[in-house]
């Protein structure tokens, strides 16, 4: 049994069952739907199909990160059990949650001088962040100490690639990631933007691709270009999607067809309510290990 806890935020977008099976602890972000607050608890309080249907029907959403007091209570529970904590945060490129975690860390390490809280900026999001956590759980299960797993996380976090596209620009326009003019013409021309996460953990539009069929192939092409070993890639591959499961399944089919040495089947998860509040329905994201992100 390990003497430390591997921990993350609910925005790693794995299932409750996956987290429990891998013994990964998590703390929940929050969101509002039409003014009512919910925990981003992996679809337990509100099923994902219900959440995205509400968005499609015009519901307003608002998200809030975990605050320092919540982190302090959460971390202290582990410290009282005599366990150190390795907590990995949602990318600082899209959230300030790491600041809250570090405030709690400073307060608690003063209160519990013999214990450690190590905080990592994942520079990732959604099930890419989840795939990163899965690897850290592997290292812990191999018996590696917390300091070694922490060092590995800092050294390799930019090796996790995030590529995604959307077939519905509504919420990208609303959130300011795409201008209203670009969004209008993009919708008219059936353009699906292909985006990725850069080395600062920020979401960057990279290509404008016309038609869903072409963007589905393009995102798999990016995996071939950047995956460790190219077509010989033998790692795991995760996908997350927001109310467009058939598109996600088609991406998974192409990945499994093109990468015969893949470690198991492609795992498809839901984009959770925090990330989904900003993407809306119609987004598919593909995650895999590759060379270091440099831009």
C-alpha positions as CSV (number, residue, x, y, z in Angstrom):
1,X,0.0,0.0,0.0
2,X,1.4,3.4,-1.0
3,X,2.2,6.0,1.6
4,X,1.0,8.8,-0.6
5,X,-2.1,9.8,-2.6
6,X,-2.3,10.5,-6.3
7,X,-4.9,13.2,-6.8
8,X,-6.4,15.5,-9.4
9,X,-9.4,17.6,-10.1
10,X,-12.7,16.3,-11.6
11,X,-11.7,18.1,-14.8
12,X,-9.5,15.1,-15.8
13,X,-12.8,13.8,-17.2
14,X,-12.5,10.1,-16.4
15,X,-15.4,8.0,-15.0
16,X,-15.9,7.6,-11.3
17,X,-15.3,3.9,-11.8
18,X,-12.0,4.5,-13.6
19,X,-10.8,6.8,-10.7
20,X,-11.8,4.2,-8.1
21,X,-10.2,1.3,-10.0
22,X,-6.9,3.1,-10.3
23,X,-7.1,4.5,-6.8
24,X,-6.9,8.1,-8.0
25,X,-8.5,10.7,-5.7
26,X,-10.2,13.8,-7.1
27,X,-11.8,17.0,-6.0
28,X,-14.7,18.5,-7.8
29,X,-15.0,21.9,-9.6
30,X,-18.4,23.6,-9.6
31,X,-20.7,24.9,-12.3
32,X,-24.0,26.7,-12.6
33,X,-26.8,25.8,-15.0
34,X,-29.4,28.5,-15.3
35,X,-28.3,29.9,-11.9
36,X,-28.4,26.7,-10.0
37,X,-25.1,25.4,-8.6
38,X,-23.9,21.8,-9.0
39,X,-20.7,19.9,-8.4
40,X,-18.8,18.8,-11.5
41,X,-19.0,15.2,-10.1
42,X,-18.5,13.2,-13.3
43,X,-22.1,13.1,-14.2
44,X,-23.4,11.9,-10.9
45,X,-25.6,14.9,-10.1
46,X,-26.7,15.5,-13.6
47,X,-26.3,13.0,-16.5
48,X,-24.2,14.4,-19.3
49,X,-26.9,14.0,-22.0
50,X,-29.2,16.1,-19.8
51,X,-26.5,18.7,-19.3
52,X,-25.7,19.1,-23.0
53,X,-29.4,19.0,-24.0
54,X,-30.0,22.0,-21.6
55,X,-27.1,23.8,-23.3
56,X,-28.5,23.1,-26.7
57,X,-31.9,24.5,-25.5
58,X,-30.2,27.8,-24.5
59,X,-29.4,27.3,-20.8
60,X,-26.7,29.6,-19.4
61,X,-23.7,28.0,-17.7
62,X,-21.0,29.4,-15.4
63,X,-18.0,27.5,-13.9
64,X,-16.0,28.0,-10.7
65,X,-12.8,26.4,-9.7
66,X,-11.9,24.7,-6.4
67,X,-11.0,27.4,-3.8
68,X,-8.2,27.3,-1.3
69,X,-10.5,26.5,1.7
70,X,-11.8,23.5,-0.2
71,X,-8.3,22.3,-1.1
72,X,-7.2,22.7,2.5
73,X,-10.0,20.5,3.8
74,X,-9.5,18.0,1.1
75,X,-5.7,17.7,1.5
76,X,-5.9,17.7,5.3
77,X,-8.0,14.6,5.3
78,X,-5.1,12.7,3.7
79,X,-2.5,14.3,6.0
80,X,-4.4,13.2,9.0
81,X,-4.2,9.6,7.7
82,X,-0.4,10.0,7.6
83,X,-0.3,10.2,3.8
84,X,1.6,12.7,1.6
85,X,-0.2,14.1,-1.5
86,X,0.8,14.5,-5.1
87,X,-1.9,16.7,-6.6
88,X,-2.0,17.5,-10.3
89,X,-4.0,20.5,-11.4
90,X,-6.0,21.5,-14.5
91,X,-3.8,23.5,-16.9
92,X,-2.8,27.0,-15.7
93,X,-3.3,28.0,-19.3
94,X,-7.1,27.8,-18.9
95,X,-7.6,27.9,-15.1
96,X,-6.1,29.6,-12.0
97,X,-6.9,26.6,-9.8
98,X,-3.2,25.8,-9.2
99,X,-3.0,29.0,-7.2
100,X,-5.7,27.8,-4.8
101,X,-3.9,24.5,-4.4
102,X,-0.6,26.2,-3.6
103,X,-2.2,28.4,-1.0
104,X,-3.6,25.4,0.8
105,X,-0.3,23.6,0.4
106,X,1.6,26.4,2.1
107,X,-0.8,26.6,5.0
108,X,-0.9,22.8,5.6
109,X,2.8,22.2,5.3
110,X,3.3,24.7,8.1
111,X,0.6,22.9,10.2
112,X,2.0,19.5,9.3
113,X,5.7,19.9,9.1
114,X,6.4,16.2,8.6
115,X,4.1,15.8,5.6
116,X,4.5,16.7,1.9
117,X,2.0,18.2,-0.6
118,X,3.5,18.3,-4.1
119,X,1.5,20.2,-6.7
120,X,1.9,19.8,-10.5
121,X,0.5,22.0,-13.3
122,X,-0.6,19.4,-15.8
123,X,-0.6,21.8,-18.7
124,X,-3.5,19.6,-19.9
125,X,-7.2,19.2,-19.7
126,X,-10.1,16.7,-20.0
127,X,-9.2,13.1,-20.6
128,X,-5.7,14.1,-21.7
129,X,-5.2,15.2,-18.1
130,X,-6.8,11.9,-17.2
131,X,-4.4,9.9,-19.4
132,X,-1.6,11.7,-17.6
133,X,-3.0,10.7,-14.2
134,X,-3.4,7.1,-15.4
135,X,0.4,7.0,-16.1
136,X,1.2,8.5,-12.7
137,X,-0.9,5.7,-11.1
138,X,1.1,3.2,-13.0
139,X,4.3,4.6,-11.6
140,X,2.9,4.6,-8.1
141,X,1.8,1.0,-8.5
142,X,5.4,0.1,-9.6
143,X,6.4,1.2,-6.1
144,X,8.1,4.4,-7.0
145,X,8.3,7.0,-4.2
146,X,6.3,10.3,-4.4
147,X,9.4,12.4,-5.2
148,X,10.3,10.2,-8.2
149,X,6.7,10.3,-9.6
150,X,6.6,14.1,-9.1
151,X,9.9,14.5,-11.0
152,X,8.6,12.2,-13.8
153,X,5.4,14.3,-14.0
154,X,7.2,17.5,-14.4
155,X,9.6,16.1,-17.0
156,X,7.0,14.4,-19.2
157,X,3.8,16.4,-18.9
158,X,4.4,18.1,-22.3
159,X,4.6,14.7,-23.9
160,X,0.9,14.3,-23.6
161,X,-0.8,15.6,-26.8
162,X,-4.3,17.1,-27.0
163,X,-6.0,17.6,-30.4
164,X,-9.6,18.3,-30.8
165,X,-12.3,19.7,-33.1
166,X,-15.8,21.0,-32.9
167,X,-18.7,20.6,-35.3
168,X,-20.7,23.3,-33.4
169,X,-19.1,26.7,-33.1
170,X,-21.8,28.3,-30.9
171,X,-20.1,28.1,-27.6
172,X,-16.6,28.8,-29.0
173,X,-18.0,32.1,-30.3
174,X,-19.8,32.8,-27.0
175,X,-16.6,32.2,-25.0
176,X,-14.6,34.4,-27.3
177,X,-12.3,31.7,-28.6
178,X,-13.6,32.3,-32.1
179,X,-14.8,35.8,-33.3
180,X,-18.5,36.3,-34.2
181,X,-17.5,37.0,-37.8
182,X,-15.3,33.9,-38.1
183,X,-18.0,31.8,-36.4
184,X,-20.7,33.1,-38.8
185,X,-18.7,32.3,-41.9
186,X,-17.4,29.1,-40.5
187,X,-20.9,27.9,-39.8
188,X,-22.0,28.9,-43.3
189,X,-19.1,27.1,-44.9
190,X,-19.4,24.0,-42.7
191,X,-15.9,24.7,-41.3
192,X,-14.8,22.6,-38.3
193,X,-11.8,24.2,-36.5
194,X,-9.0,21.8,-35.4
195,X,-7.3,23.0,-32.2
196,X,-4.6,21.7,-29.8
197,X,-3.1,22.6,-26.5
198,X,0.3,24.4,-26.7
199,X,3.3,24.2,-24.4
200,X,1.8,26.8,-22.1
201,X,-1.4,24.7,-21.7
202,X,-3.5,27.1,-23.7
203,X,-6.1,26.1,-26.4
204,X,-4.9,27.2,-29.8
205,X,-6.9,27.1,-33.1
206,X,-4.5,25.6,-35.7
207,X,-6.5,24.7,-38.8
208,X,-9.9,25.5,-40.4
209,X,-11.1,22.3,-42.1
210,X,-14.2,22.1,-44.2
211,X,-16.6,19.2,-43.4
212,X,-16.8,16.9,-40.5
213,X,-15.5,13.9,-42.5
214,X,-12.3,15.7,-43.3
215,X,-11.6,17.0,-39.8
216,X,-12.1,13.5,-38.3
217,X,-9.4,12.2,-40.6
218,X,-7.2,15.3,-39.9
219,X,-7.2,14.7,-36.2
220,X,-6.0,11.1,-36.7
221,X,-3.4,12.4,-39.1
222,X,-2.1,14.6,-36.3
223,X,-1.7,11.6,-34.1
224,X,0.3,9.9,-36.8
225,X,2.5,13.0,-37.0
226,X,3.2,13.5,-33.3
227,X,2.6,10.1,-31.6
228,X,5.6,8.4,-30.0
229,X,6.8,5.9,-32.7
230,X,4.4,7.2,-35.3
231,X,2.3,4.3,-36.7
232,X,4.1,2.0,-34.3
233,X,2.6,3.9,-31.3
234,X,2.1,1.3,-28.6
235,X,0.7,3.6,-25.8
236,X,-2.8,4.2,-24.7
237,X,-5.2,6.5,-26.5
238,X,-8.1,8.4,-24.9
239,X,-10.9,10.3,-26.5
240,X,-13.4,12.6,-24.8
241,X,-16.6,13.9,-26.4
242,X,-19.6,16.2,-25.7
243,X,-22.9,14.8,-27.0
244,X,-21.4,13.5,-30.3
245,X,-20.6,9.9,-29.5
246,X,-20.9,8.7,-33.1
247,X,-18.2,11.2,-34.2
248,X,-16.0,10.0,-31.3
249,X,-16.5,6.3,-32.3
250,X,-15.5,7.1,-35.8
251,X,-12.2,8.7,-34.6
252,X,-11.6,5.7,-32.4
253,X,-12.2,3.3,-35.3
254,X,-9.7,5.1,-37.5
255,X,-7.1,5.2,-34.7
256,X,-7.5,1.5,-34.0
257,X,-7.2,0.8,-37.7
258,X,-4.2,2.9,-38.3
259,X,-2.2,2.1,-35.1
260,X,-2.2,-1.7,-34.8
261,X,0.2,-1.8,-31.8
262,X,-2.1,0.4,-29.6
263,X,-2.2,-0.6,-26.0
264,X,-5.8,-1.8,-25.8
265,X,-8.9,-0.2,-27.3
266,X,-9.3,3.5,-27.5
267,X,-11.1,4.7,-24.3
268,X,-14.0,7.1,-24.9
269,X,-15.1,9.4,-22.1
270,X,-17.5,12.3,-21.7
271,X,-16.2,15.9,-21.6
272,X,-17.3,16.9,-18.2
273,X,-19.5,19.8,-17.2
274,X,-16.7,22.2,-16.4
275,X,-14.9,21.9,-19.7
276,X,-18.2,21.3,-21.5
277,X,-19.6,24.6,-20.2
278,X,-17.0,26.2,-22.5
279,X,-17.0,23.9,-25.5
280,X,-20.7,23.1,-25.6
281,X,-21.9,20.0,-27.5
282,X,-20.2,18.8,-30.7
283,X,-16.5,18.6,-29.5
284,X,-14.3,15.5,-29.9
285,X,-10.8,15.5,-28.3
286,X,-8.0,13.0,-29.0
287,X,-5.2,12.3,-26.5
288,X,-1.9,10.3,-26.9
289,X,1.8,10.3,-25.9
290,X,4.3,11.8,-28.2
291,X,7.3,14.1,-28.6
292,X,7.4,17.2,-26.4
293,X,5.0,20.0,-27.2
294,X,7.2,23.0,-28.1
295,X,4.6,25.6,-29.3
